[in-house]
Amino acid sequence: NNNNNNNDNDDDDATKNDMNDNQLIEQADREAAEQRLLGAAKLLQQVQDRSLLQEQHHTILRWADEFEIAIHDLQQEPDDVGWKKQGESHGDHDFIVYYRVDPETYQLSCRIDSVIDPSLFIPVISVFHESDLFQTWMPSYEKPIQLGIRETKMLKEMGRANQLIQVIVDMAWPLLTREVIMHAMAIDVIDEQGLIAVRAKSETTEDDSIIPEPDDKVVRIDFENDMVFRKCPKDHPCLVKSNKKKQQQHSDSSPPTSMVLLSLRATVDAHVRYVPLRLINFVTRTVLGRLWGSNLKVAEEIRDGQRPRHQEAIESKKDLYEWIEQRVTAMMMMMEGGGGEKTEEEAN
């Protein structure tokens, strides 16, 4: 079968090599419309007459480069430079949180590795995708510092899993309200690497004219976030811990053969230079685990039919969620067939 697959790929490559520039661009546009961004970029790189490439094609190439880096990095262990690590358990979920704060810029970086049951895949996607419902589940805080979402709004939708979102966050006095405008996109890398990737990054009016100039009383946050969903390596510490717990609770049942590893990384610069670093560290340590635990709890409630507004949103966007379900099914079949079956050591 592997030989047949390789032959099929060779045939595809030969066909692509026979295409002229216009055919390459047309095929790239079709790939991009199906969220196969890396495949689209591969085709665009073969175009000889670069003057034929339009603005959207340069955007595809730029995003594809960024996705490639994120996908590579999120399949490796975090580097050893300044990370603080904490293991978390919320209900049935085990995950690892890494974080660090730059003492000069106060920029916060975090990495989360979380093992999830395949039944939570679509609910987790919907938690992130349904930006209008962020306020219904995202925790707010009064202590040690006030923090909570005031408003979320989708400014623009640019395809099946590609949107521009505005989020406004209230902060305690004397801090000004914070705002992030982020462009979020999901891509299908199942056929190539057996995974789905999501990227979100802050943008400004220079990136898209629909983005308003920031209000005088609002500070705009710099933000970057990447997520990769893939088959969990069998020796990942979160999976090992989860399986031990399940075997202790249900000694007569064996753990599921395939679980999904969701790896996430984010970098946030909220421009809070005058807030004590120890307070930022404390808030980070307290908030990150709770926020992720809340995210997973909401996903479970969506799966179990306890979040009617999310259910309505999923029902109203059948094209999107049926496509996700179809692609997730393909990914799960690949997982069950042994695709991506590597240990952490082998992956590195």
Secondary structure per residue as TSV (DSSP state, phi and psi in degrees):
chain	resnum	aa	ss	phi	psi
A	1	N	-	360.0	-42.8
A	2	N	H	-60.8	-39.7
A	3	N	H	-64.0	-40.4
A	4	N	H	-62.6	-43.8
A	5	N	H	-60.8	-42.8
A	6	N	H	-63.5	-39.7
A	7	N	H	-63.8	-41.1
A	8	D	H	-59.5	-43.8
A	9	N	H	-63.8	-40.1
A	10	D	H	-61.8	-41.3
A	11	D	H	-63.0	-42.0
A	12	D	H	-60.1	-45.8
A	13	D	H	-62.4	-39.8
A	14	A	H	-64.0	-40.8
A	15	T	H	-62.6	-43.2
A	16	K	H	-64.2	-36.5
A	17	N	H	-66.5	-23.1
A	18	D	T	-83.7	-8.9
A	19	M	-	-75.3	146.8
A	20	N	-	-85.3	176.8
A	21	D	H	-59.2	-44.0
A	22	N	H	-64.3	-38.9
A	23	Q	H	-66.9	-39.3
A	24	L	H	-60.4	-43.8
A	25	I	H	-66.6	-42.9
A	26	E	H	-61.2	-42.9
A	27	Q	H	-67.1	-38.0
A	28	A	H	-62.8	-40.4
A	29	D	H	-62.5	-38.8
A	30	R	H	-66.6	-42.1
A	31	E	H	-61.5	-44.7
A	32	A	H	-63.7	-37.1
A	33	A	H	-64.5	-25.0
A	34	E	T	-95.9	15.0
A	35	Q	T	65.7	18.4
A	36	R	-	-93.7	71.6
A	37	L	H	-68.1	-38.5
A	38	L	H	-67.7	-37.7
A	39	G	H	-64.8	-40.0
A	40	A	H	-62.3	-42.8
A	41	A	H	-64.6	-38.2
A	42	K	H	-59.4	-41.5
A	43	L	H	-67.6	-43.8
A	44	L	H	-64.6	-30.5
A	45	Q	T	-67.0	-19.5
A	46	Q	T	-87.2	-8.9
A	47	V	-	-68.2	124.1
A	48	Q	S	-77.5	-46.1
A	49	D	-	-87.5	94.3
A	50	R	G	-66.6	-16.7
A	51	S	G	-69.0	-16.4
A	52	L	G	-76.1	-18.2
A	53	L	-	-75.8	130.8
A	54	Q	-	-96.3	177.8
A	55	E	H	-56.2	-42.1
A	56	Q	H	-64.7	-27.4
A	57	H	H	-73.4	-38.1
A	58	H	H	-66.6	-34.3
A	59	T	H	-64.5	-42.8
A	60	I	H	-58.7	-46.9
A	61	L	H	-63.1	-41.2
A	62	R	H	-66.5	-47.7
A	63	W	H	-64.7	-37.8
A	64	A	H	-62.0	-41.8
A	65	D	H	-59.2	-44.1
A	66	E	H	-66.4	-40.9
A	67	F	H	-63.3	-42.6
A	68	E	H	-57.4	-45.1
A	69	I	H	-63.7	-46.3
A	70	A	H	-63.2	-43.9
A	71	I	H	-62.0	-42.6
A	72	H	H	-62.6	-50.3
A	73	D	H	-63.1	-39.7
A	74	L	H	-77.3	-5.9
A	75	Q	T	-98.5	5.3
A	76	Q	S	-111.7	161.9
A	77	E	-	-67.7	147.8
A	78	P	-	-59.6	149.9
A	79	D	-	-66.1	173.9
A	80	D	S	-93.8	9.6
A	81	V	S	-87.9	95.6
A	82	G	S	77.2	7.8
A	83	W	-	-76.9	137.9
A	84	K	E	-102.6	135.3
A	85	K	E	-118.8	135.4
A	86	Q	E	-140.8	131.5
A	87	G	E	-84.4	144.3
A	88	E	E	-133.3	146.2
A	89	S	E	-133.4	124.1
A	90	H	E	-128.5	108.0
A	91	G	T	63.5	-125.7
A	92	D	T	-88.7	3.2
A	93	H	E	-104.2	131.2
A	94	D	E	-115.1	132.1
A	95	F	E	-150.1	163.7
A	96	I	E	-118.1	131.8
A	97	V	E	-112.5	127.5
A	98	Y	E	-114.7	140.5
A	99	Y	E	-150.4	157.7
A	100	R	E	-154.6	149.8
A	101	V	E	-122.3	125.1
A	102	D	-	-68.9	119.5
A	103	P	T	-67.6	-17.2
A	104	E	T	-94.4	-47.3
A	105	T	T	-95.1	-14.6
A	106	Y	-	64.5	18.5
A	107	Q	-	-71.6	130.1
A	108	L	E	-97.2	130.9
A	109	S	E	-121.4	139.9
A	110	C	E	-140.1	156.9
A	111	R	E	-139.6	132.6
A	112	I	E	-127.5	129.3
A	113	D	E	-111.4	121.9
A	114	S	E	-135.9	127.4
A	115	V	E	-89.4	126.4
A	116	I	E	-127.3	150.0
A	117	D	-	-68.6	142.2
A	118	P	G	-53.8	-27.6
A	119	S	G	-66.5	-15.3
A	120	L	G	-94.9	-1.8
A	121	F	H	-59.0	-57.5
A	122	I	H	-66.0	-43.1
A	123	P	H	-57.2	-40.9
A	124	V	H	-64.0	-42.8
A	125	I	H	-58.7	-42.4
A	126	S	H	-67.9	-32.7
A	127	V	H	-58.9	-43.9
A	128	F	H	-77.8	-36.0
A	129	H	H	-75.8	-37.0
A	130	E	-	-82.6	75.9
A	131	S	G	-63.2	-30.0
A	132	D	G	-64.7	-16.3
A	133	L	G	-105.9	7.8
A	134	F	G	-52.5	-41.8
A	135	Q	G	-64.9	-21.7
A	136	T	G	-77.5	-12.8
A	137	W	T	-134.9	-24.5
A	138	M	S	-71.4	127.6
A	139	P	-	-63.8	149.3
A	140	S	-	-116.5	157.4
A	141	Y	B	-131.3	142.5
A	142	E	-	-105.7	-31.9
A	143	K	S	-131.0	147.2
A	144	P	S	-77.1	-4.4
A	145	I	S	-149.6	139.3
A	146	Q	-	-67.8	133.1
A	147	L	E	-158.4	123.5
A	148	G	E	-171.6	150.0
A	149	I	E	-77.1	129.0
A	150	R	E	-91.9	-41.8
A	151	E	E	-156.3	142.9
A	152	T	E	-130.2	145.5
A	153	K	E	-152.0	136.0
A	154	M	E	-88.4	118.1
A	155	L	E	-83.4	-28.6
A	156	K	E	-164.8	141.5
A	157	E	E	-118.6	129.6
A	158	M	-	-123.9	38.8
A	159	G	S	133.0	-169.6
A	160	R	T	-65.2	-41.6
A	161	A	T	-140.0	58.3
A	162	N	E	-152.5	107.4
A	163	Q	E	-145.5	159.6
A	164	L	E	-112.0	124.1
A	165	I	E	-124.2	141.6
A	166	Q	E	-113.0	128.6
A	167	V	E	-126.4	127.6
A	168	I	E	-113.1	128.0
A	169	V	E	-119.5	126.5
A	170	D	E	-80.3	137.3
A	171	M	E	-121.9	159.9
A	172	A	-	-69.7	144.6
A	173	W	T	-59.1	139.8
A	174	P	T	-93.3	12.7
A	175	L	S	-72.7	137.0
A	176	L	-	-74.7	157.5
A	177	T	E	-56.4	140.3
A	178	R	E	-104.7	149.0
A	179	E	E	-139.0	140.9
A	180	V	E	-128.2	132.4
A	181	I	E	-107.8	115.0
A	182	M	E	-126.0	140.6
A	183	H	E	-98.4	119.6
A	184	A	E	-118.9	137.5
A	185	M	E	-145.2	140.1
A	186	A	E	-111.6	142.9
A	187	I	E	-130.7	154.6
A	188	D	E	-100.6	111.2
A	189	V	E	-120.9	29.0
A	190	I	H	-68.4	-48.2
A	191	D	H	-64.0	-35.7
A	192	E	H	-82.2	-45.9
A	193	Q	H	-132.4	3.3
A	194	G	S	70.1	36.2
A	195	L	E	-149.3	163.9
A	196	I	E	-119.0	137.3
A	197	A	E	-124.4	147.5
A	198	V	E	-129.7	138.6
A	199	R	E	-134.2	137.6
A	200	A	E	-135.2	137.7
A	201	K	E	-148.5	149.8
A	202	S	E	-70.1	145.6
A	203	E	-	-134.3	164.9
A	204	T	-	-126.1	-179.6
A	205	T	T	-57.8	-29.9
A	206	E	T	-65.2	-29.7
A	207	D	T	-79.8	-35.2
A	208	D	-	-153.4	126.5
A	209	S	T	-67.6	-16.0
A	210	I	T	-72.4	-17.8
A	211	I	S	-76.4	123.0
A	212	P	-	-73.2	156.8
A	213	E	-	-65.6	145.6
A	214	P	-	-67.3	144.7
A	215	D	-	-66.6	152.2
A	216	D	T	-60.1	-30.3
A	217	K	T	-97.6	17.6
A	218	V	E	-128.2	137.4
A	219	V	E	-104.0	126.1
A	220	R	E	-87.3	127.0
A	221	I	-	-83.9	144.5
A	222	D	E	-93.2	131.2
A	223	F	E	-146.1	141.4
A	224	E	E	-147.7	135.5
A	225	N	E	-146.1	135.8
A	226	D	E	-132.1	143.0
A	227	M	E	-135.3	142.6
A	228	V	E	-130.4	128.0
A	229	F	E	-106.6	123.8
A	230	R	E	-152.6	174.3
A	231	K	E	-65.9	134.6
A	232	C	-	-74.6	126.6
A	233	P	-	-56.9	139.8
A	234	K	T	-65.3	-19.4
A	235	D	T	-105.7	14.1
A	236	H	-	-64.1	133.6
A	237	P	H	-57.7	-32.9
A	238	C	H	-67.0	-40.1
A	239	L	H	-69.7	-41.0
A	240	V	H	-59.2	-45.0
A	241	K	H	-65.2	-44.5
A	242	S	H	-62.1	-43.3
A	243	N	H	-64.7	-39.1
A	244	K	H	-61.7	-43.8
A	245	K	H	-63.0	-42.8
A	246	K	H	-66.7	-37.5
A	247	Q	H	-68.1	-34.4
A	248	Q	H	-69.9	-37.9
A	249	Q	H	-78.2	-34.5
A	250	H	-	-132.2	78.7
A	251	S	T	-65.2	-19.8
A	252	D	T	-90.7	-2.4
A	253	S	S	-120.3	147.7
A	254	S	-	-94.2	149.8
A	255	P	-	-67.7	156.8
A	256	P	-	-60.3	147.3
A	257	T	S	-75.6	-30.1
A	258	S	-	-128.7	122.4
A	259	M	-	-122.0	159.0
A	260	V	E	-97.7	133.4
A	261	L	E	-100.6	119.4
A	262	L	E	-101.6	114.3
A	263	S	E	-108.6	128.7
A	264	L	E	-129.1	141.8
A	265	R	E	-136.3	147.2
A	266	A	E	-146.0	147.3
A	267	T	E	-128.1	128.2
A	268	V	E	-130.9	129.9
A	269	D	E	-118.9	102.1
A	270	A	-	-89.7	3.2
A	271	H	-	55.9	60.9
A	272	V	-	-123.3	53.8
A	273	R	T	-58.9	-30.5
A	274	Y	T	-94.6	4.6
A	275	V	S	-84.9	134.1
A	276	P	-	-55.2	136.2
A	277	L	H	-60.4	-37.1
A	278	R	H	-64.1	-32.2
A	279	L	H	-70.5	-40.5
A	280	I	H	-62.3	-43.5
A	281	N	H	-61.5	-42.2
A	282	F	H	-64.4	-47.0
A	283	V	H	-61.7	-43.7
A	284	T	H	-60.1	-47.3
A	285	R	H	-61.9	-36.8
A	286	T	H	-80.5	-44.0
A	287	V	H	-77.9	-41.6
A	288	L	H	-58.2	-50.7
A	289	G	H	-63.3	-42.6
A	290	R	H	-64.4	-41.9
A	291	L	H	-62.9	-44.5
A	292	W	H	-68.4	-40.0
A	293	G	H	-60.5	-39.8
A	294	S	H	-64.3	-40.7
A	295	N	H	-58.0	-47.5
A	296	L	H	-67.7	-35.7
A	297	K	H	-65.1	-41.9
A	298	V	H	-62.9	-41.7
A	299	A	H	-60.2	-41.7
A	300	E	H	-62.2	-42.3
A	301	E	H	-65.2	-35.9
A	302	I	H	-64.6	-47.1
A	303	R	H	-58.0	-38.6
A	304	D	T	-90.1	9.3
A	305	G	T	76.1	21.0
A	306	Q	-	-99.5	6.1
A	307	R	-	-125.1	80.2
A	308	P	H	-58.3	-34.4
A	309	R	H	-69.4	-36.8
A	310	H	H	-67.5	-40.3
A	311	Q	H	-61.0	-41.3
A	312	E	H	-63.5	-41.4
A	313	A	H	-63.3	-42.8
A	314	I	H	-63.6	-42.0
A	315	E	H	-65.7	-35.4
A	316	S	H	-78.8	-12.0
A	317	K	T	-121.1	55.3
A	318	K	H	-59.1	-38.9
A	319	D	H	-58.0	-46.2
A	320	L	H	-65.9	-52.7
A	321	Y	H	-76.0	-27.8
A	322	E	H	-69.2	-37.4
A	323	W	H	-63.5	-44.7
A	324	I	H	-59.9	-45.0
A	325	E	H	-61.8	-41.3
A	326	Q	H	-62.9	-44.7
A	327	R	H	-72.6	-35.8
A	328	V	H	-64.4	-39.6
A	329	T	H	-59.5	-42.6
A	330	A	H	-62.9	-40.1
A	331	M	H	-66.0	-42.1
A	332	M	H	-66.4	-37.3
A	333	M	H	-63.7	-39.4
A	334	M	H	-64.6	-40.8
A	335	M	H	-62.9	-46.1
A	336	E	H	-65.6	-28.6
A	337	G	T	-82.6	0.1
A	338	G	T	101.9	-2.8
A	339	G	T	-63.8	131.4
A	340	G	T	79.5	8.5
A	341	E	-	-76.7	85.5
A	342	K	-	-131.3	154.3
A	343	T	-	-80.9	167.0
A	344	E	H	-57.5	-40.2
A	345	E	H	-64.8	-41.2
A	346	E	H	-67.2	-37.5
A	347	A	H	-65.7	-31.5
A	348	N	-	-85.1	360.0
